[in-house]
Amino acid sequence: MLGTGGSMMSGQYEGDHLDFRDAAFHGPVFAKVEQYARQPAPTALAALPARVAAFTGRIEELRCLLDVLAPSGVSDAGPAVASVAVSGLGGVGKTTLAVTAVHEACSRGWFPGGVLVVDLHGHEDDPTTAGQALETLLRALGTPADQIPVSLDERGALYRSELARRAEEDGAVLVLADNASTVQQVRPLLPGDTRHRLLVTSREVLPQLGGRLLTLRALTPQEAVVLLDRALHAADPSDARIAQAPGPAAQLASCCGYLPLALQIAAALLMMDGGKPVHELVRELSVTGRRLVQLDDGERSVRAAFDLSYRRLPSEQAYLLRLLALAPGPEASTEMVMALSGTDTEPMGALEGLVRHRLLERGNGRDQWRLHDLVRAYGAAAGPADEAREVRRRVLEFYIRVGGEAAGRLRWRSGGQKPTRFADPARALTWLDRECDGLLTAVQWVSEAEHSWSAVSLNRALGPYLSWRRYFEAWITVARAARQAARGNADRSAEADALTDLGSALRQAGRRTEAIDAHTAACTLFEQGDDLPGLAMARNALGIALQEAGRLLESVEVHTSNTRLFRSLMDDWGEGLAWTNLGGALRNLRRAAEAADAHQRACVLLQTAGDRHTAASAQGNLARCLLDVDRPSEAIAMYRQALATHTEFNDWYGAGIALAGLALAYENTQDHAQAQDHWSRAAEVFTRANAYQDAAAAARSAATEASGPQR
């Protein structure tokens, strides 16, 4: 090396030295000499990391990998492929599975030529390029540094040639390319010789490689608990905290979303505090907003793992991820995604992009989308607070608008303006059932001051569905919020409507005294406002509550006067309701003939009004009266008509009532086989309707009938 004051006028390279003859120097000259001994370059063909001690589950996934890694003729998995790409969410255990599979393959003698490993750092700030990966692999194969070409194509050609030579001399080689982010990183690593295999792990789906694809998802709840237990045992064989606390252990696994990285971190947190009970860590992780902060053991962090994926997202996908994290249910339909974003265009490109990044999964249908619980927590914390408030406003407006159309289809009677969005009640119920979890979550929001504006409209939109599907506590919540909001706005009519709904929800939840108080208050408000139609409906609900409270004479009085009130209003439908409810009270007073006459009137009026569904309930009530007067054949025919209509409308509770009535009718005719069959079917349908007490009673009756012939 020349000093700062010198210059080399001439010189040439002659082997291992420079010739400075004829050079002129001005000032000191310094030189540095490095001497290298010529020797073969070392190889790294046994670079596979150690097995993970806590590895558990993944039986099918491991089998799939081994099928691909197996030499031709060993597996029955179809034509041999040169590569397999394992994709999944960050922290889901892709590398652990891959390492375990390679260890198993090597133990079977499938790769005598060795195993090459390269970390592509695909989601870090400076990912490994394909050229750098090839240089690493060529060095591992024993290629001297000064013989590695500069260009990517030349490196790839040399790499494939070296692998071919290795196959002839030593046998097949397996290449593990970990943490890839793009197909460009790994395509040049594909071996040319079909005896070799390339195993890739990535957070992205890489179909362009042309090999087998394997998607890795979270562990099952049972596997997650086993992982926790094995991790603690690996550190301390005497640590039995997981086995000794199965309930808290299951809760801990759930808090971790069954994600292996989160589970390993949770186990490490327990290891660091050997005296900490499992339930204490569960309590710390149960605060959703703090969960990702807690899942950090000083070296590993779930939030940091997600950061690597999130910061690679285009802005549209990042925004959509945050919106999806704020969706009210565990799954969001594409229609809901549009509501979240406030657009009329399906953002399919962004949704598919999130799927490719493995941050989003398809739900129970092609039109449904699901986030992992921890990704949801991450996304919800990633956006500003005003974004969350705006999203809730959009969701509530969406449910009020579309939920109101669905509920209107359930209430529609022939002769009225037919709703256009839903062709029939079954489709309306299908939509409502699909959105059910989101609806029940949104109902809780209306108790918050900033969303109270939506309470009255949401109660009107969802009340019929919540009643139909017997979600009484949710109905109580939204009806109470609606009453409070109406009262705050001095809207006495809306308050009376909300009180009527609240009373009905309380009654069906078994809280009859509170129900009577709510209905009485509603009647008072309607009378003060001179709202006779509203008063008639409120008195109808009050009469039902009085009947169920055992105040039968009062109930008869209310319903009798109500038949006259509805008739004065020329409301056939309302009068039909009054007659069938009067019939129920009369039957409980053992006035069977009068009850049957009331129910017969109700059937005619309701059918005239075009309400086939409510008419079916009246038919069931009439059938019960026919049984009371020992006319079982007519009762069976009536119950069958009611059952067909309830089934058509997807009214499972009504169908259960009809099936239970048929069972009673068959008991009356001593047909124990038919009675048992209908009690069993009633138990199934009541369960579907969330009427678990009715289901249990029907199941007991079925068991009793099963022993009937032996008695």
C-alpha positions in Angstrom: 0.0 0.0 0.0 1.4 3.4 -0.9 1.8 6.2 1.6 0.0 9.5 1.1 3.0 11.2 -0.3 3.9 8.6 -2.9 2.8 7.7 -6.4 3.5 4.7 -8.5 4.8 5.7 -11.9 4.9 2.1 -13.3 4.5 -1.4 -12.2 2.9 -4.6 -13.2 1.4 -7.7 -11.6 3.6 -10.7 -11.8 1.9 -13.5 -9.8 1.8 -12.8 -6.1 3.6 -9.4 -6.0 3.7 -6.0 -7.5 6.8 -4.7 -9.4 7.6 -1.2 -8.4 10.7 -0.9 -10.7 10.9 2.5 -12.4 8.5 4.0 -9.9 9.2 7.4 -8.2 8.3 7.8 -4.6 8.1 11.1 -2.6 7.8 10.4 1.1 7.4 7.3 3.2 6.0 4.1 1.6 3.9 1.6 3.6 3.0 -2.0 2.6 0.6 -4.6 3.9 1.1 -8.3 3.0 -1.6 -11.0 3.4 -0.5 -14.6 2.7 -3.0 -17.4 2.0 -2.3 -21.0 1.9 -4.0 -22.8 -1.0 -6.4 -25.5 0.4 -9.8 -26.9 -0.5 -12.7 -24.7 0.6 -14.7 -26.0 3.5 -18.3 -27.3 3.0 -21.4 -26.8 5.2 -23.6 -29.7 4.2 -24.8 -30.6 7.7 -26.0 -27.1 8.7 -29.5 -28.2 9.8 -30.5 -26.6 13.2 -31.4 -28.9 16.1 -35.0 -30.1 16.6 -37.3 -28.0 18.7 -38.0 -29.9 21.9 -41.6 -28.6 22.3 -42.7 -29.6 18.8 -46.2 -31.1 18.9 -49.1 -31.9 16.6 -48.8 -31.2 12.9 -49.2 -34.9 12.0 -50.9 -34.3 8.7 -48.7 -31.4 7.7 -45.6 -33.5 8.6 -46.9 -36.4 6.5 -47.5 -34.0 3.6 -43.9 -32.7 3.7 -42.4 -36.2 4.0 -44.5 -37.3 1.0 -42.8 -34.5 -1.1 -39.3 -35.0 0.3 -39.3 -38.7 -0.2 -37.3 -40.1 -3.1 -39.2 -41.2 -6.2 -40.9 -44.5 -5.6 -41.0 -44.2 -1.8 -44.2 -42.1 -1.5 -47.6 -42.6 -3.1 -48.3 -38.9 -3.1 -48.2 -38.6 -6.9 -45.6 -37.4 -9.3 -42.3 -36.2 -7.7 -41.9 -32.5 -7.4 -38.7 -30.6 -6.8 -40.0 -28.2 -4.3 -42.5 -27.6 -1.5 -43.4 -24.2 -0.1 -44.8 -23.9 3.5 -46.6 -20.7 4.0 -48.4 -19.2 7.0 -48.7 -16.3 9.4 -45.6 -15.1 11.1 -45.1 -17.1 14.3 -47.2 -20.1 13.2 -44.2 -22.5 13.3 -43.2 -22.9 9.6 -39.5 -23.1 10.4 -40.0 -25.5 13.2 -42.1 -27.8 11.1 -39.6 -27.6 8.2 -36.7 -28.5 10.5 -38.6 -31.3 12.1 -39.5 -32.7 8.6 -35.9 -32.5 7.4 -34.6 -34.3 10.5 -37.1 -37.1 9.9 -36.2 -37.3 6.3 -32.5 -37.5 7.1 -33.0 -40.1 9.7 -34.6 -42.2 6.9 -31.5 -41.8 4.8 -33.1 -39.8 2.1 -30.5 -37.1 1.7 -27.0 -38.7 1.9 -25.5 -35.8 0.0 -26.3 -33.4 2.9 -28.6 -30.5 3.8 -28.0 -26.9 2.8 -29.6 -24.1 4.8 -30.0 -20.5 3.8 -32.0 -17.8 5.7 -33.4 -15.3 3.1 -34.5 -12.7 5.8 -37.4 -12.0 3.5 -39.3 -9.7 5.8 -36.4 -7.7 7.2 -35.1 -4.4 6.0 -32.3 -5.9 3.9 -33.5 -9.3 2.5 -31.1 -11.7 1.0 -31.1 -11.5 -2.8 -31.1 -14.6 -5.0 -27.5 -13.9 -5.9 -26.4 -13.7 -2.3 -28.3 -16.9 -1.5 -26.5 -18.7 -4.3 -23.2 -17.4 -3.1 -23.9 -18.8 0.4 -25.0 -22.1 -1.0 -22.0 -22.4 -3.4 -19.7 -21.7 -0.5 -21.5 -24.4 1.5 -21.0 -26.8 -1.4 -17.2 -26.1 -1.2 -16.8 -23.7 -4.0 -13.8 -21.3 -3.4 -14.8 -17.7 -3.1 -12.7 -16.6 -6.0 -14.4 -19.2 -8.3 -18.0 -17.9 -7.6 -19.2 -16.0 -10.7 -20.5 -12.5 -10.5 -23.7 -12.7 -12.5 -26.9 -14.4 -11.2 -27.3 -16.6 -14.2 -23.7 -17.9 -14.0 -24.0 -18.5 -10.3 -27.3 -20.4 -10.9 -25.6 -22.6 -13.5 -22.7 -23.4 -11.3 -25.0 -24.1 -8.4 -27.0 -26.6 -10.4 -23.8 -28.2 -11.8 -22.4 -28.6 -8.3 -25.6 -30.2 -7.1 -25.6 -32.6 -10.1 -22.0 -33.5 -9.3 -22.9 -34.0 -5.6 -25.8 -36.3 -6.6 -23.4 -38.5 -8.6 -20.8 -38.6 -5.9 -22.7 -38.6 -2.6 -26.5 -38.7 -3.4 -29.4 -36.4 -3.1 -29.2 -33.0 -1.3 -32.0 -31.1 0.4 -31.9 -27.3 0.3 -33.9 -25.5 3.0 -34.6 -21.8 2.1 -36.1 -20.2 5.2 -38.0 -16.9 5.4 -38.5 -16.2 1.8 -40.7 -13.2 0.8 -40.7 -13.4 -3.0 -40.5 -16.0 -5.7 -37.6 -14.1 -7.2 -35.5 -15.0 -4.1 -36.0 -18.7 -4.4 -36.7 -19.5 -8.1 -32.9 -19.6 -8.9 -32.4 -22.0 -6.0 -34.4 -24.7 -7.7 -32.1 -27.7 -8.3 -31.9 -29.0 -11.9 -31.5 -32.6 -10.8 -34.8 -34.2 -9.7 -33.2 -36.2 -7.0 -32.7 -33.1 -5.0 -35.4 -31.2 -3.1 -36.0 -27.5 -2.2 -38.0 -26.8 0.9 -39.1 -23.1 1.3 -40.8 -21.4 4.2 -42.5 -18.1 3.6 -45.2 -15.8 4.9 -46.3 -15.5 1.3 -48.0 -18.0 -1.0 -45.5 -19.0 -3.7 -47.5 -20.9 -6.4 -45.1 -19.6 -9.1 -42.4 -22.2 -8.0 -44.5 -24.9 -9.5 -44.1 -27.2 -6.5 -46.3 -28.4 -3.7 -48.0 -25.8 -1.5 -48.7 -26.3 2.2 -50.6 -23.7 4.3 -49.8 -23.9 8.0 -52.5 -22.6 10.5 -52.6 -22.3 14.2 -52.5 -25.4 16.4 -55.7 -27.1 17.7 -56.5 -26.2 21.4 -55.3 -29.6 22.5 -52.0 -29.3 20.7 -51.5 -25.8 22.0 -51.8 -27.0 25.6 -49.4 -29.9 24.9 -46.9 -27.4 23.5 -47.0 -25.3 26.7 -46.5 -28.4 28.8 -43.6 -29.7 26.8 -41.9 -26.3 26.7 -42.0 -26.1 30.5 -40.9 -29.7 30.9 -37.9 -29.1 28.6 -36.7 -26.3 30.9 -37.6 -28.1 34.2 -38.9 -31.7 34.1 -40.6 -31.1 37.5 -42.6 -28.2 36.3 -46.2 -29.5 36.2 -48.1 -26.2 36.3 -49.8 -26.9 33.0 -50.9 -30.4 33.9 -52.1 -29.3 37.3 -54.3 -26.5 36.0 -56.0 -27.8 32.8 -58.7 -25.0 32.9 -56.3 -22.1 33.1 -53.9 -23.8 30.7 -56.7 -24.0 28.1 -57.5 -20.3 28.7 -53.8 -19.5 28.3 -53.7 -21.3 25.0 -56.7 -19.4 23.8 -55.2 -16.0 24.9 -52.2 -17.0 22.6 -54.6 -17.7 19.7 -53.0 -21.2 19.6 -50.1 -19.5 17.7 -46.8 -21.4 18.4 -44.7 -18.2 18.8 -47.1 -16.8 21.3 -47.3 -20.1 23.2 -43.5 -20.3 23.3 -43.3 -16.8 24.7 -46.0 -17.5 27.3 -44.1 -20.6 28.4 -40.9 -18.5 28.6 -42.8 -16.0 30.8 -43.8 -18.8 33.1 -40.2 -20.2 33.2 -38.9 -16.8 34.2 -41.2 -16.8 37.2 -41.3 -20.3 38.5 -43.8 -19.4 41.2 -46.4 -17.7 38.9 -49.6 -19.6 38.6 -51.0 -20.2 35.2 -54.2 -18.3 36.0 -52.2 -15.2 36.9 -50.6 -15.0 33.4 -54.1 -15.6 31.9 -55.4 -12.6 33.8 -52.5 -10.5 32.5 -53.1 -11.6 28.9 -56.9 -11.2 29.1 -56.8 -7.5 28.6 -57.0 -7.5 24.8 -55.5 -4.1 24.3 -52.4 -5.2 26.3 -52.0 -8.7 25.0 -49.5 -8.0 22.3 -47.4 -5.9 24.8 -47.4 -8.8 27.3 -46.4 -11.4 24.7 -42.8 -10.4 24.7 -40.0 -12.4 26.5 -37.3 -9.9 25.8 -36.0 -11.7 22.8 -39.2 -12.7 21.0 -42.3 -10.6 20.5 -45.5 -11.4 18.7 -46.0 -7.7 17.8 -42.5 -7.5 16.3 -43.2 -10.6 14.2 -46.4 -9.0 12.9 -44.6 -5.7 12.3 -42.4 -7.5 9.8 -45.4 -8.4 7.7 -47.4 -5.2 8.2 -44.7 -2.8 7.1 -44.4 -4.6 3.7 -48.1 -4.1 2.9 -49.1 -1.5 0.3 -51.1 1.3 1.9 -54.5 0.0 0.7 -53.9 -3.4 2.2 -52.6 -1.9 5.5 -55.7 0.2 5.7 -58.0 -2.7 4.9 -56.3 -4.8 7.6 -57.0 -2.2 10.2 -60.6 -2.0 9.1 -61.1 -5.7 9.2 -59.6 -5.8 12.7 -62.5 -3.5 13.8 -65.3 -5.6 12.2 -67.8 -6.7 14.9 -67.9 -10.4 14.2 -65.2 -13.2 13.9 -65.8 -13.2 10.1 -66.6 -10.3 7.8 -68.5 -10.7 4.5 -67.3 -8.8 1.4 -70.4 -6.7 1.9 -69.4 -5.9 5.4 -65.9 -5.0 4.2 -67.4 -2.5 1.8 -69.4 -1.0 4.7 -66.3 -0.8 6.8 -64.5 1.1 4.2 -67.5 3.2 3.2 -67.2 2.3 -0.5 -69.5 0.7 -3.1 -66.7 -1.2 -4.7 -65.5 -4.7 -3.6 -61.8 -4.4 -2.7 -61.0 -7.9 -3.9 -57.4 -7.0 -4.9 -56.6 -5.8 -1.4 -58.3 -8.8 0.2 -56.5 -11.3 -2.0 -53.3 -9.5 -1.3 -53.8 -9.9 2.5 -54.5 -13.6 1.9 -51.3 -13.9 -0.1 -49.4 -12.3 2.8 -51.2 -14.9 5.1 -52.6 -12.0 7.3 -56.1 -12.9 6.3 -57.9 -16.2 5.8 -61.1 -17.1 3.9 -63.9 -17.8 6.3 -66.7 -20.3 6.1 -67.6 -19.2 2.6 -66.0 -17.7 -0.5 -67.5 -14.4 0.5 -66.3 -14.5 4.1 -63.0 -13.3 5.6 -61.4 -14.1 8.9 -58.4 -12.6 10.9 -56.4 -14.6 13.5 -57.3 -13.3 16.9 -53.8 -11.8 17.5 -53.7 -10.2 14.1 -57.1 -8.7 14.9 -55.6 -7.3 18.1 -52.6 -6.0 16.2 -54.7 -4.3 13.5 -57.1 -2.7 16.0 -54.1 -1.1 17.7 -52.4 0.0 14.5 -54.8 2.7 13.5 -55.8 6.1 15.1 -58.7 6.2 17.6 -60.9 8.3 15.3 -60.6 5.6 12.6 -62.3 3.1 15.1 -65.1 5.5 15.9 -65.8 6.1 12.2 -65.8 2.4 11.5 -68.4 1.7 14.3 -70.6 4.5 12.9 -70.5 2.8 9.4 -71.2 -0.6 10.8 -74.2 0.6 12.8 -75.6 2.4 9.7 -75.1 -0.8 7.7 -76.9 -3.0 10.2 -79.8 -0.4 10.6 -80.2 -0.3 6.8 -79.8 -3.9 5.7 -80.8 -5.5 9.0 -84.0 -3.3 8.8 -84.7 -4.7 5.3 -84.2 -8.2 6.5 -86.4 -7.7 9.6 -89.0 -6.1 7.3 -89.1 -9.2 5.2 -89.7 -11.3 8.3 -92.7 -9.1 9.2 -94.0 -8.7 5.6 -97.6 -9.8 5.0 -99.2 -10.3 1.6 -100.9 -7.1 0.4 -98.2 -4.8 1.8 -95.2 -3.4 -0.1 -92.9 -6.4 -0.7 -89.3 -5.8 0.2 -86.9 -6.0 -2.8 -83.6 -7.0 -1.2 -84.6 -10.4 0.1 -86.8 -12.7 -2.0 -88.3 -14.6 1.0 -88.0 -14.8 4.8 -85.6 -17.8 4.6 -83.0 -15.6 2.7 -83.5 -12.8 5.1 -82.9 -15.1 8.0 -79.8 -16.6 6.2 -78.3 -13.1 6.0 -79.2 -12.3 9.6 -77.7 -15.6 10.8 -74.5 -15.0 8.9 -74.2 -11.6 10.5 -75.4 -12.8 13.9 -72.1 -12.5 15.8 -71.5 -9.1 14.4 -75.1 -8.0 15.2 -74.8 -9.1 18.8 -71.5 -7.2 19.1 -72.9 -4.1 17.6 -75.9 -4.2 20.0 -73.5 -3.7 22.8 -72.1 -0.5 21.3 -75.4 1.4 21.6 -75.0 1.6 25.3 -72.0 3.9 24.7 -72.9 7.6 24.7 -71.2 8.3 21.3 -73.4 5.6 19.6 -76.7 6.2 21.4 -78.0 7.9 18.2 -78.4 4.5 16.7 -80.3 2.8 19.5 -83.9 3.4 18.4 -83.2 2.5 14.8 -81.2 -0.5 15.6 -83.9 -1.8 18.0 -86.5 -1.4 15.3 -84.2 -3.2 12.7 -83.0 -6.1 14.9 -85.8 -6.6 17.4 -87.8 -9.1 15.3 -84.7 -11.2 14.6 -83.4 -11.2 18.2 -86.9 -12.4 19.2 -87.1 -14.9 16.4 -83.7 -16.5 17.3 -84.3 -16.0 21.1 -81.3 -13.8 21.8 -83.3 -12.2 24.6 -80.4 -10.6 26.6 -79.2 -8.8 23.5 -82.7 -7.7 22.8 -83.0 -6.4 26.4 -79.8 -4.4 25.9 -80.8 -2.7 22.7 -84.4 -2.1 23.8 -83.1 -0.4 27.0 -80.7 1.7 25.1 -83.5 2.6 22.6 -85.8 3.7 25.5 -83.0 5.8 27.1 -82.2 7.5 23.8 -85.9 8.2 23.0 -86.3 9.6 26.5 -83.3 11.8 26.1 -84.8 13.1 22.8 -88.2 13.6 24.4 -89.7 11.3 21.8 -92.6 9.7 23.7 -93.8 7.5 20.8 -90.4 6.0 20.3 -90.0 5.5 24.0 -93.3 3.6 24.2 -92.3 1.4 21.2 -89.0 0.6 23.0 -90.8 -0.2 26.2 -93.1 -2.6 24.4 -90.0 -4.4 22.9 -88.3 -4.3 26.3 -91.3 -5.9 28.0 -91.5 -8.6 25.4 -87.7 -9.4 25.7 -88.0 -9.4 29.5 -91.0 -11.7 29.4 -89.3 -14.2 27.1 -86.2 -14.1 29.3 -88.4 -15.2 32.3 -88.5 -11.8 34.0 -92.3 -11.5 34.1 -92.7 -8.8 36.8 -90.3 -6.5 35.0 -92.1 -7.2 31.7 -95.5 -6.3 33.1 -94.0 -3.0 34.5 -92.5 -2.2 31.1 -95.7 -3.0 29.2 -97.8 -1.0 31.6 -95.6 2.0 31.2 -95.8 1.6 27.4 -99.6 1.5 27.5 -99.6 4.7 29.6 -97.4 6.6 27.1 -99.5 5.4 24.1 -102.7 6.5 25.9 -101.2 9.9 26.7 -100.3 10.3 23.0 -103.7 9.1 21.9 -101.9 6.5 19.8 -104.6 3.7 19.5 -102.6 1.3 17.2 -99.6 1.6 19.5 -101.8 1.1 22.5 -103.4 -2.0 21.0 -100.1 -3.6 20.4 -98.8 -2.7 23.9 -102.0 -4.2 25.5 -101.5 -7.3 23.4 -98.1 -7.8 24.9 -99.3 -6.9 28.4 -102.0 -9.6 28.2 -99.4 -12.2 27.3 -97.2 -11.2 30.2 -100.2 -11.3 32.6 -101.1 -14.8 31.4 -97.5 -16.1 31.9 -97.5 -14.6 35.3 -100.6 -16.6 36.2 -102.9 -13.6 36.3 -105.3 -15.3 33.9 -108.5 -13.3 34.5 -106.7 -10.0 34.0 -105.2 -11.4 30.8 -108.7 -12.5 29.5 -110.0 -9.0 30.3 -107.1 -7.3 28.4 -107.3 -9.5 25.4 -111.1 -9.4 25.2 -111.1 -5.6 25.1 -108.2 -5.7 22.7 -110.2 -7.7 20.1 -112.7 -4.8 20.1 -110.0 -2.2 19.8 -108.3 -3.9 16.9 -111.7 -4.4 15.2 -112.5 -0.7 15.6 -109.2 0.0 13.9 -110.1 -2.4 11.1 -106.9 -4.3 11.7 -107.5 -8.0 10.9 -104.0 -8.9 11.7 -104.0 -7.3 15.1 -107.4 -8.7 15.9 -106.1 -12.2 15.0 -103.3 -11.7 17.5 -105.7 -10.7 20.2 -108.0 -13.7 19.5 -105.1 -16.3 19.6 -103.7 -14.8 22.8 -107.2 -14.7 24.3 -107.5 -18.4 23.4 -104.3 -19.2 25.3 -105.6 -17.6 28.5 -109.0 -19.3 28.1 -107.3 -22.7 27.7 -105.3 -22.2 30.9 -108.6 -21.5 32.6 -109.8 -24.8 31.2 -112.5 -23.2 29.1 -111.6 -25.5 26.1 -114.6 -24.8 23.9 -114.2 -21.0 24.1 -110.4 -21.3 23.6 -110.9 -23.4 20.4 -113.4 -20.9 19.1 -110.9 -18.0 19.8 -108.1 -19.8 18.0 -110.3 -20.7 15.0 -111.2 -17.0 14.7 -107.5 -16.1 14.9 -106.5 -18.5 12.1 -109.1 -17.0 9.7 -108.1 -13.4 10.5 -104.4 -14.0 10.2 -104.7 -15.8 7.0 -106.9 -13.1 5.6 -104.3 -10.6 6.7 -101.7 -12.6 4.7 -99.5 -13.5 7.6 -99.0 -17.3 7.1 -96.3 -17.5 9.7 -98.3 -16.1 12.6 -101.3 -18.1 11.3 -99.2 -21.2 11.7 -98.7 -20.4 15.4 -102.5 -20.0 15.8 -102.9 -23.4 14.0 -100.7 -24.9 16.6 -102.7 -23.4 19.4 -105.9 -24.6 17.9 -104.4 -28.1 17.5 -103.6 -28.1 21.3 -107.2 -27.3 22.0 -108.4 -30.2 19.7 -106.3 -32.5 21.8 -107.9 -31.3 24.9 -111.3 -32.3 23.5 -110.0 -35.7 22.4 -109.8 -35.0 18.6 -106.2 -36.3 18.0 -106.6 -37.0 14.2 -107.7 -33.4 13.6 -104.9 -32.1 15.9 -102.3 -34.1 14.0 -103.4 -32.7 10.7 -103.3 -29.1 12.1 -99.9 -29.6 13.7 -98.5 -30.9 10.4 -99.7 -27.8 8.6 -98.1 -25.6 11.3 -94.8 -27.6 11.1 -94.6 -27.2 7.4 -95.0 -23.4 7.6 -92.6 -22.9 10.5 -90.0 -25.0 8.6 -90.5 -23.0 5.5 -89.8 -19.8 7.4 -86.8 -21.3 9.3 -88.6 -20.6 12.5 -87.0 -23.4 14.5 -88.7 -22.6 17.8 -92.1 -22.7 16.2 -91.1 -26.0 14.5 -90.1 -27.4 17.8 -93.5 -26.5 19.3 -95.3 -28.2 16.4 -93.1 -31.3 16.8 -93.8 -31.4 20.5 -97.5 -31.1 19.8 -97.3 -34.0 17.3 -95.5 -36.1 19.9 -98.3 -35.4 22.4 -100.9 -36.3 19.8 -99.2 -39.6 19.1 -99.0 -40.3 22.8 -102.8 -39.7 22.9 -103.2 -42.4 20.2 -100.8 -44.8 22.0 -98.3 -44.7 19.1 -95.2 -44.7 21.2 -92.8 -45.1 18.3 -94.1 -42.0 16.5 -94.2 -40.1 19.8 -90.6 -41.0 20.6 -89.5 -40.0 17.0 -91.2 -36.6 17.3 -89.9 -35.9 20.8 -86.4 -36.6 19.5 -86.9 -34.3 16.5 -88.3 -31.6 18.7 -85.2 -31.8 21.0 -82.9 -31.3 18.0 -84.9 -28.4 16.6 -85.2 -26.7 20.0 -81.5 -26.9 20.3 -81.1 -25.3 17.0 -83.4 -22.5 18.2 -81.3 -21.9 21.3 -84.2 -23.1 23.5 -82.1 -25.4 25.6 -84.6 -26.0 28.4 -87.3 -27.0 25.9 -84.7 -29.3 24.2 -83.9 -31.0 27.5 -87.6 -31.5 28.3 -88.2 -33.0 24.9 -85.2 -35.3 25.2 -86.5 -36.6 28.6 -89.9 -37.2 27.0 -88.3 -39.1 24.1 -86.4 -41.3 26.7 -89.7 -42.0 28.5 -91.4 -43.0 25.3 -88.5 -45.3 24.4 -89.5 -47.4 27.4 -93.2 -47.1 26.8 -93.8 -50.4 25.0 -92.0 -52.3 27.9 -94.2 -50.8 30.6 
